[in-house]
């Protein structure tokens, strides 16, 4: 089997297909479908039941979150995460490969990747190109549901990878770290609604829409291309960096892209715009539309 470092953030479809054929999916290698879609558009769990990568389990982001929070998809507690992924057969020694079925290639998988890293798990990878390209390349799919043997996972939150609202507010004046917002330009500028919310951005943030890092086929762009994207936006990967978005999901694409360039310490503002919009004072919400009205 082709050698591939477990510390790599990406695995190819051909690498994973070989692992599936060799029967390596099990206690040492778990494959998780982390798909999520707006309920009125697609049903991620149902699609998983109909077809998925052989041996994969469904990582339900609706279940693995802080359900007491008013904001979407906030990180669960250490014990909640440990119990949930342990139930999927993931131990601290397991290499985890995450993917999703979004049409862009990769959407929610980087969130799952970041969650594992935030809770101290280093051997986690994203399937480059996602399920879309897995199918396109002719790799096997199945409707057979695997029941993994439960494992013990010990989670320890790495707080350096998570930013709170209070830290983000303090940074507006201190400028201790750079902030990159991964939402579409219109939502960042405040010229279009952000899933029902008035849009805009945190003062000082730089906009790099997450799809900038994806090729037309849905694969991650080359390291050289990614580095150039950061350079064009004057983002210095040698300095502290925090990513934000609408609800802490596509921000993880920023963290993944930077990781591929060797920067492994990008933090994610977990509450992102959904929290910032509701909690930040008006003058901390930068919007072109508001300026025009004024």
ChimeraX attribute file (.defattr): number of C-alpha atoms within 10 A of each C-alpha:
attribute: neighborCount
match mode: 1-to-1
recipient: residues
	/A:1	7
	/A:2	8
	/A:3	6
	/A:4	11
	/A:5	10
	/A:6	16
	/A:7	11
	/A:8	14
	/A:9	20
	/A:10	20
	/A:11	19
	/A:12	17
	/A:13	20
	/A:14	14
	/A:15	14
	/A:16	20
	/A:17	17
	/A:18	14
	/A:19	15
	/A:20	20
	/A:21	11
	/A:22	10
	/A:23	12
	/A:24	14
	/A:25	18
	/A:26	18
	/A:27	18
	/A:28	14
	/A:29	24
	/A:30	22
	/A:31	29
	/A:32	26
	/A:33	25
	/A:34	26
	/A:35	26
	/A:36	20
	/A:37	14
	/A:38	8
	/A:39	8
	/A:40	6
	/A:41	7
	/A:42	12
	/A:43	13
	/A:44	21
	/A:45	16
	/A:46	9
	/A:47	13
	/A:48	22
	/A:49	14
	/A:50	13
	/A:51	14
	/A:52	25
	/A:53	23
	/A:54	20
	/A:55	22
	/A:56	27
	/A:57	22
	/A:58	21
	/A:59	23
	/A:60	17
	/A:61	17
	/A:62	12
	/A:63	13
	/A:64	21
	/A:65	19
	/A:66	17
	/A:67	14
	/A:68	8
	/A:69	12
	/A:70	11
	/A:71	17
	/A:72	20
	/A:73	20
	/A:74	22
	/A:75	22
	/A:76	18
	/A:77	16
	/A:78	16
	/A:79	12
	/A:80	16
	/A:81	24
	/A:82	23
	/A:83	19
	/A:84	20
	/A:85	21
	/A:86	19
	/A:87	17
	/A:88	23
	/A:89	22
	/A:90	27
	/A:91	23
	/A:92	18
	/A:93	14
	/A:94	20
	/A:95	21
	/A:96	25
	/A:97	25
	/A:98	30
	/A:99	31
	/A:100	29
	/A:101	26
	/A:102	20
	/A:103	14
	/A:104	17
	/A:105	26
	/A:106	29
	/A:107	24
	/A:108	23
	/A:109	31
	/A:110	27
	/A:111	24
	/A:112	28
	/A:113	26
	/A:114	27
	/A:115	22
	/A:116	22
	/A:117	20
	/A:118	22
	/A:119	20
	/A:120	16
	/A:121	23
	/A:122	20
	/A:123	20
	/A:124	25
	/A:125	27
	/A:126	26
	/A:127	28
	/A:128	23
	/A:129	27
	/A:130	26
	/A:131	25
	/A:132	18
	/A:133	21
	/A:134	24
	/A:135	15
	/A:136	9
	/A:137	11
	/A:138	10
	/A:139	17
	/A:140	14
	/A:141	16
	/A:142	14
	/A:143	14
	/A:144	15
	/A:145	16
	/A:146	13
	/A:147	12
	/A:148	17
	/A:149	12
	/A:150	16
	/A:151	18
	/A:152	16
	/A:153	22
	/A:154	17
	/A:155	22
	/A:156	17
	/A:157	18
	/A:158	13
	/A:159	12
	/A:160	11
	/A:161	22
	/A:162	21
	/A:163	19
	/A:164	14
	/A:165	16
	/A:166	9
	/A:167	13
	/A:168	22
	/A:169	17
	/A:170	11
	/A:171	16
	/A:172	17
	/A:173	10
	/A:174	10
	/A:175	13
	/A:176	14
	/A:177	15
	/A:178	19
	/A:179	26
	/A:180	25
	/A:181	27
	/A:182	26
	/A:183	22
	/A:184	18
	/A:185	15
	/A:186	15
	/A:187	23
	/A:188	28
	/A:189	17
	/A:190	21
	/A:191	16
	/A:192	19
	/A:193	13
	/A:194	18
	/A:195	10
	/A:196	7
	/A:197	15
	/A:198	18
	/A:199	25
	/A:200	25
	/A:201	26
	/A:202	24
	/A:203	17
	/A:204	15
	/A:205	17
	/A:206	19
	/A:207	21
	/A:208	23
	/A:209	19
	/A:210	19
	/A:211	21
	/A:212	17
	/A:213	23
	/A:214	20
	/A:215	14
	/A:216	12
	/A:217	13
	/A:218	20
	/A:219	18
	/A:220	24
	/A:221	18
	/A:222	15
	/A:223	16
	/A:224	9
	/A:225	13
	/A:226	20
	/A:227	19
	/A:228	13
	/A:229	15
	/A:230	18
	/A:231	12
	/A:232	10
	/A:233	12
	/A:234	10
	/A:235	19
	/A:236	12
	/A:237	19
	/A:238	8
	/A:239	12
	/A:240	16
	/A:241	22
	/A:242	23
	/A:243	30
	/A:244	31
	/A:245	29
	/A:246	28
	/A:247	19
	/A:248	25
	/A:249	27
	/A:250	26
	/A:251	30
	/A:252	30
	/A:253	30
	/A:254	31
	/A:255	27
	/A:256	25
	/A:257	25
	/A:258	20
	/A:259	17
	/A:260	18
	/A:261	15
	/A:262	12
	/A:263	16
	/A:264	15
	/A:265	17
	/A:266	28
	/A:267	25
	/A:268	29
	/A:269	29
	/A:270	27
	/A:271	26
	/A:272	27
	/A:273	28
	/A:274	21
	/A:275	19
	/A:276	20
	/A:277	20
	/A:278	11
	/A:279	11
	/A:280	16
	/A:281	10
	/A:282	10
	/A:283	9
	/A:284	17
	/A:285	18
	/A:286	19
	/A:287	23
	/A:288	17
	/A:289	15
	/A:290	14
	/A:291	9
	/A:292	7
	/A:293	6
	/A:294	6
